Amino acid sequence: MAIEYEPIKACNADEMQDCTQDKHLKMNGNADKIEDDDDDDDKEMGQLALQISETTISNKGEEGPLTPISNSTHLGRRQQQPQHAQQRLVSLDVFRGLTIVLMILVDDVGGLLPAINHSPWNGLTLADYVMPFFLFIVGVSLGLTYKRLSCRVTATRKAILRALKLLVLGLFLQGGFFHGLNNLTYGVDIQQMRLMGILQRIAIAYLVAAICEIWLKGDHHVKSELNLLRKHRFQWVAALALTIIYISLLYGLYVPDWEYQIPVATSSSAPKFFSVKCGVRGDTGPACNVVGMIDRKILGIQHLYRKPVFERTKQCSINSPDYGPLPSDAPSWCQAPFDPEGLLSSVMAMVTCLVGLHYGHIIVHFKDHRDRIRLWLISSSGLLVLGLALDFFGMHVNKALYTFSYMCVTAGAAGFLFAGIYLLVDICGYRRMTLVLEWMGKHALMIYILAACNIVPIIIQGFYWKQPQNNILSLIGIGT
């Protein structure tokens, strides 16, 4: 099902004193009021940040390369607005669909080809691009969704509601309720539930970027790149502040010694305790980094991910870069929980979303294809060069920590890929070859829930012949 965002509902009389009208609703002396056809507060769970698919460009009083001439018709006084023709930004749907394909590919093939699976620690592989690509797409979509606002309070309330829905969905799908393939049981001990995850991170980044777009946008009329920076200067200040906070905490906080325990196979036996020696600052290794310490202190170690990527490092696996038995001299931290979507690392995820927001602003304010491509390529090149330079000088590209260098490299790569898809699809018109990706992009959240979260395989394996092992999945080699 295609999930669409609608224009923000106009303020009623009771809310008028709390609302701020967007001055950019006035063009050529005319101010058009934007209002919803219906309230989207009761829409399905899927109308959330991952699936922000109302990436339309609807200009009033002007034409752009993605905006056909509008044959407006008044539908009555109650509606009080002309019905403008809207055209989707197809390249964004294709980009989202391509990211879904990439995610499914690395999830299913990554075990067979460790080279495309997530990097065990420092470094970058194909799988490490999936999360920042989604966050980048969310940012671009927000720039188009909140192009015009009639009521900031209403827009903020709806953004909070959408983020909360996505958080709840993430807890349900990734909190441990489903026990995976080859296990027909379900349910989770709330005391052991994983609190963070992919959807939770997207929800947090979406909410921060949405609030920035709603409240931190200037009134300047954009005629040049400098005007664009001035209009959104407070958003860039927010991105800079988040970056400074992250880097300061990552390299400045002291990480003391810590310990953890893991249960043994038999419930009657006492759990095993492990002690990890740290006592350092600025360490970015698996054992003594600030990202893990903050999650252990705030979330609790029992609520973290129990199969972290560093189990595939040479110190922790004889089959590295794949999972395998522990070496005889394995360090004590190899079996410790660690969440790759933790609290501090999500701060840089917010910055990725704000970078995508900048790309969306370029679509809104620059109507010429060449200007858009030029500005995207300049921004992408700068990010990519900065990220690689930081990695060379010691700030390693690391997905688990979501380092600043990782953010720069992946956001730059997302910008290059988006510009290429835009050139191919929206400018050259090669849509037939991308129809499947476009469809997947319009239904990304549904595909993610059913396929990437193994909901469909889990349901299928519930139908078996005499023994649970005799199911369709085992016959075709899935889950064996």
N, C-alpha and C positions, 0 to 999 in steps of 0.2 A: 504494500500500500504506500503510495506516495505521501509523504508527510510534508506539509507546507506551513510556512510562517505567514502570518497575515500582518497588514499594517497595524500599528498600535492604536487601540481604541481611543476615541476622543474623550475628553473629560466631561463629566456631567456637571450639573450646577453645584452639587455638594463638594466636588473635588476641585472646582475651578480655582479656589484660593490657594491650593497646595501645588498646583501644576505650573509648569513653565512652558509657555508656548514657544515652539521652534521658529526662530525668525526666518529661516530659509524656506518656510512654506510660501513665502511671498516671492513671486517671480513675475516680472513685467506688470507689477501693480495688482496682481490677482493673488489671493490667498485661498488655497483649496484645503478644506478640512478633511483629514484622513480619519476614517472610522471603520471599525470591523463590521463585517456582515453578521458575525456571531461571535460570542465570547469563546476564546479558545482555552479557557481554564479547565474545561471538562474534556479536553481532547485526550487521546490515548497516550500511554506511557512513551510511545515512540517519538512524540513531538518534542524532541530534546536536542541537546547540543550536537551529538554525533550526526544527527539526521537533519541538520538545518538546510533543507533543500529548497526553501523559497528564495533562491538566488536569482531574483528578477531585477531588471532595471527598468524603472518606470519614471520617465522624466516628464515634467510638466512645463509646457511652453518651450521645449527644446527637443532636438533630435540627436540621437547618437547612433553609432554603428550597430548597436544591439537593440535599438528602440525604433520600431517602425512608426510611421505617421499614424497618429491615433485618430480613429473615427469615434469621437466621444458622443455619447447619448445620455441625456438626463433621465434618470429612472424615477423621478418624483421628488417632492420636497423632503420626504422623510430621509431619503438617502443623501441629499444635498451634495452630491459629487458626480462628476462625469465618470463613466466607466472607461478607463484607459486600457488600451491593448498592452499586454505585458508579455515579454519574451524572456525565457529562462536563459541564464548563462550556462550553456550546455557544457562548456569546458570544465566547469566546476563539478558538475555531476559526473563527467567522465573521470576526472581526477579522483573523486571520492570512490567511484567504482573500481578504478585501478588499484587504489590503496586497499580496498576490501579483498581483491584478488591476491594482492601481495601478502596480506595477512593470512589468508587461508593457505597460500602456498608455503609460507615459512612454517606455519603450524603443522602442516601435514607432511612436508618434505624435510623440514629442518632436522628431524631425528635421523633421517637417512643421509643427509648432507650437512654435517655440522658447520661447514664453511658458510652457509647462508643462515644458520641459526644465530641467535643473539650472541654477541661477543661475550666470552667468559668474564671479561672485565674491561680493560682498556682496549680501544680499537672500535672499528665500525664495520658491520656486516649488513647484508640486505635486510634482515629482520629489524635492525635498529632504526630503520627509516619509518616504520609503520606509525608508531605513536606520534612523532612530530608532524608527519604528514596530516594526520587527522586533526591535530591541534591547529595547524596552519589553515586547513580548510574551514574549521570553525571560525577562525578570525576573519577570513575573507567573507564568509557568509554573513557575519555580524555587520560588517561594513555596508553590505547591501540591505540587510533586513532593517537596520535602524537609519536608513538614509534620511528619512523624514520622521519626526516625532511630533505628536500633538500633545502628549502628556507624559512627562518623564516619570512621575510617580507611578502611573499605571504600567508603564514599560518596565520599571524596576520590579514591581510586584510580580509581573508575569515572568520575568527572567529568574527571579528567586524561586518561583514555583516550578519552573522547568528544571532548574538545577537540582532541586530537592527530589523531584521525580526520578531524575537520572541517578542520583545517589542511592535511592532506595532500590532501583533496578540493579545497580552495580552490586549492592550488598547481597541481593537475592541470587544473582548469577555467579558472583565470584567470592562470596563469603564462605563457601564450603557446604552449602545446602545440598548440592548435587555432588555425588562421590565419584563421578567419572565413569569411563567405560569399564566393563567387566565387574560392575558393582551395581546391583539392583536396589540398594538401600539409599535413603536420602535423609536429610536432617542435619542440623549442626548445633553443637553446644555453643551458646551465645558467649560463654567465657573464652572460647577458642576461635571465634569467628574472625576471619580476615576483614579488617575494616577498610583498607584502601584497595584500589584496583584500577583497571583501565577506565571504566565508566566513571568512577569516582573522580579520577584525575581530570577527565574531560569536563565533568560537571563543575569542578572548582575553577578551572581555567576559563570555561565559558562564562561563569558568573562574573569573575573579575573583569574579563574583557568587555562583557555587556555593560557593566556599571561604568567602566571607563568611557565607553562609546556613548552612553546615555548622558552622563553628567560632566565629562571632561572634554567637551567639544566646543570650540570657539565659534564665533559668528562671522568670521572672515569670509569674504567671497573669494574663492580660489580661482586665480588666473595663471598662476605659475607654481613651480615646485616650492618656492619660498613661502608663498601663501598657504600651500598645503601643510608645510611644517608649522607655520604659525597657528593655523586653525586647530591643529591637533597636538600642540606643543605640550600640553599638560599630560597627554597620554604617553608621550615620550619621556616626560619626567617620571611618570609612574613606572615605566619599563626600566629606566635607569635606577630608580630607587630599589626596585625588586632585585635587580642584578647586584647592586652594591650590598644589599642585605644578604643575599645568598653567598657571595664571595667572602664577605666578612665573617659569616658564621662558619663556612666550610673550612677556612684557613685560620680562623682566630680562636675558636672554642677549644677548650681542653677536653680530651677524651680520656677518662680514667679507666682502670682495669674493670672488667665486667665478667659476669658468668651467666651461664644458661644451663638448662636441663632438657633432656630429650627422653621421651618414654621408651620403655623396652617392650619387646614383643609380648611378654606375659604380664598381665595386669598385676599379678602378685609380687613381682619384683620391683624394687625401688628404682626410680628414674636415675639416669646417669647425669652427673654434673660435670660441666666443663668450665674452666677458667681461662680467660683471654687476657693476656698482658698488653697493656697499651701505655697510658701515661704520656701521651704526646699531643702536639698541636699540628694542624695542617696536613695530617696523613690522609691520603686518598686511596689507600689499599682496602681490601675487603674487610679487614678485621677492625681497624681503628679509625674509621671515617666518622665525621660528625653527622652525616645523613642517617646512618644506622643508629647512632647514639640518641638522636632526637626522637626517632621512632620508638626506640625501646623505652625512653623516659615518658613520652606522652601517650603513645598508643598502647604500650605494653608488649613485651616480646612474644606473648602468647597470641597476639593478634596480627603477627607479621606473616609474610609468605614463607612457607616451609621448604621450598625447593629453589633456592636462589641460583643465579647463573654462575656464581663463583665456585659452585660444586664441580664445574667443568674445567677449572684451572688445573695447571700441572701439579700444583701443591695438593689438590684434593681429588684428582682422578687419574688413574693410570691409563685411561683411554682418552685423555684430553686431546682435542677440544670437545669430546663427547662425554656424557656421564659414564661413570664406571666405578669400580671398587676403590676405596681409599688406599693410598700408598701407605707403606709401613711407617713412614715418618711424617704423616699428614699433620698439619698444625691443628690446634684445638678448635679453631673457629670454622672449620670446614662444614660442620653440620648445623651451624647456627642459623636461625631464621633471619631473613633480610628481605625487606619489601622494595622492589624496584620502582613502585609507584608511591613512595613515601611522602612525608609532609614537606621537608625542605627541598627535595628534588622537584616537587610540584611547583615550587616558586618559579623555577626556570621554565616550566611548562606554560605558566601564565605568560611569560615573555614571548614564547613561540606564538601563542595565540594573538598577542598584541602586534607581533610582526605581520602575521596574516591579515590583521585588521588594516595595517598600512597598505597592503596590496589591494584590499577591497576599496579603500579610499581612492586609490589611483583609478579604479574602474568608475567610481562615482563622479569624479571631478575632471577627468580627462577623457574626451570622447573620441579622439583620434587613435587608431590602432597603433600607429608608430610611436606616439607618445607613451602609451601604456607599455608596450614591449620595451621601449628604451628605459623607462624608469624601473620596470621590474628587473631588467638585466643589470642595471647599475646597482640596485639594492642587493640582488642576489650575489653579484660578484664581490661586493664589499663584505658581505657576511661570510662567504666561503673563504676568502683570503684571510680575514680576521681569525676565523676558526682554525684554519690550518696553521697560521702563524702562532697562535696560542698553544696549539698542540706541540709544535716544534720547540717552543720555549718552556715546556714543562706542564702546562695546564692541559692534561690529556683529554682526548675525546672519550667520554665514558657515559654510556647510556644509563647504567644503574644509578649513577650519581646525578645524571642529567647536568653535566658540567656546562659552563658558559661556552666553552669551545664546541661541545657537542650541539648545543642549541644553535650556534652560528652556522656550523657546517650543514646540519640537517635542514634548517630554515632556508639557507641559501640553495641547497639542492631542491627543496620544495618549490622555491620561486622559479628556478630554471625549468623544472618539469611543468609547472603550471603555465609558464609562458609558452613552452613548446606545444602543450595541448591546446592552449588558446589559439595559437597560430594555426594549428592543424584543423581544429574543429570550428571555431567561431569565425575565423578569417577566411581560410581556404574552403571551408564547408565540407570536409571529409567526415560526414556523420554516419554514413552507412556502416563503415568499418568499426565504429565505436558504439553501435546501438546497444550491444550487450552490456558494455561498461556503463553506458548512460543509464540503463535500466537498473543496474546494480547500485549505482550512485543514488538513484531516487529511492531505493529501498534498503539503504545501507544498514540501518539499525536492525531491521527485521532479519537480514541475512546474517548480521553479526550474532544476534541472539540464537538463531536456529542452527547455524553452521559452525561459527567460530567458537561458540560456547558449548558445542556438542549436545545441544538440546535434542536435535533430531536423532543423532545416533543413540542417545540414551533412551529415547522413546522406542526406537526400533528394536533395541536389544531386549526390551521388555516382553517381546513376543518370541517365545522359544519352543522347542520340541523336547518334551520330557525333562531335559536338563537345561539350566540357564546358559551353559556353554554352547548349546545347539541353537544358535540364532543366526540370522542373516549376516550380521556383521562378521562373525567368526568364519562363515563360509567364504567370504570375500577377503578375508585377511585383515580386517580392521579391528584394532584393539587386542590382537594376539601378540 
